[in-house]
Amino acid sequence: MAKTKTRKKKHPKPVCNKNEAIKSFLIRLNELCEMIDCDVMQHITTNRDKQILACTRVRIGNVRHVISKGSINASKSLYNKLLKLTFKSKIIYIESLKTHISFIDCTYIEALNTFVNGSKSIAPHLVDKYLAQLKIYRPQEDQIVKHLFFCLNLILFSENFPDETICSFGFDVEKDKYSERRYSSDLVFDLYLQHPIKEYILINGQRRPIYQIFVPKYSGEPNNNISICSSKLKHLCKAEPTQMPVYIQSHAMIRLRERTSPIVECIIKQFFTITFLQLDEIDIIGQRIFIPLYVNSIKIGYFIAELIDNKVIIKTFILITHASAPEGHKFQELTGFNKCDMSYWNIEKMDTFIFNEMSANNPLYIYFEQSQLLPLFELDDSLLVPKNANKKEAHWEDMVKCVNKYHQRDTLSKQELNELDHSQLLSGAMQE
């Protein structure tokens, strides 16, 4: 006799408490209204009004499609986390309030604005008053779209290097398809991927790979390739004003990652893109082009480039403490240090400046100040991954002794030279 199949007992779906689900939304909306002294939330007291308000929100959805050129594997979950983390972060600056809010906060304000604008339970004169107050968060009708572009830009800036897979995003708004409505619509994304823009060029008789520097755009559109006007290159280029495309070698990318350690790479990527978006400050020293890299408005190094075949080729990256940099060269002149000393005392490492302070009563203060290296001490461990923030203390006292030793030797050498009897030496040489 065949055994009877036992059916698995279906557990009932948990009942969703709608009021509990929107509790955090209402709390945050109250906080945002208190910041601008707006009392509109006192009119939203019934459960029906709260539900209507909640249903006007736009939900931050996930990556809908991945469109790639070539065989590129991408993890949707990774980009989903990246998108949601960015939209939750308070990175949008409200100048009139001198504070930051998140993109999700903007969607909350947008929902409240829509609710107030169509509310029949609020007096018309109060509606105008509340809409005027909420305008602090949204001075223009399309402000939320601009905030969306800003957040996507931030992701693009922190995810793209010329020698890595190029990513960009498209977005769309989908109406809520669920029967149990909690949102008006979903904001969903399309992820576009393509291989790095790689070319080859002859450098010193050898064929070397180079990558074109770009600024990524939305929706899989062609990237904005970076170029420098030939008029900025002074004596290096005497041709008619034209745009010279900028490329970078793999060696320069390796040096950039090594020498900016332990700063988080995504932060370096952001400022890398910002640097080439502006390109206002370019120095020409001899036959080389110096392009400064700033992090939080602090100059930390230079991209060193040369003009080859009407292309600006970045060959390496150095910190401003390097002997080839004007600041590093000046520091060596003042202290008497050579290349080995700079390496021994870790002057050529970012750790020394991030994990240490330079007080005005430190004997070394004047050397860092005169060589324009002092701003490096303003960098802090907020640029680091917390678990990797292992503090490395500098040995300032031993360094001072070393500087004094060099200065003492230099002073003695000058004294000995001045004390020589030049007339006696000259007569002796003539007799010989």
Disulfide bonds with the S-S distance in Angstrom:
none
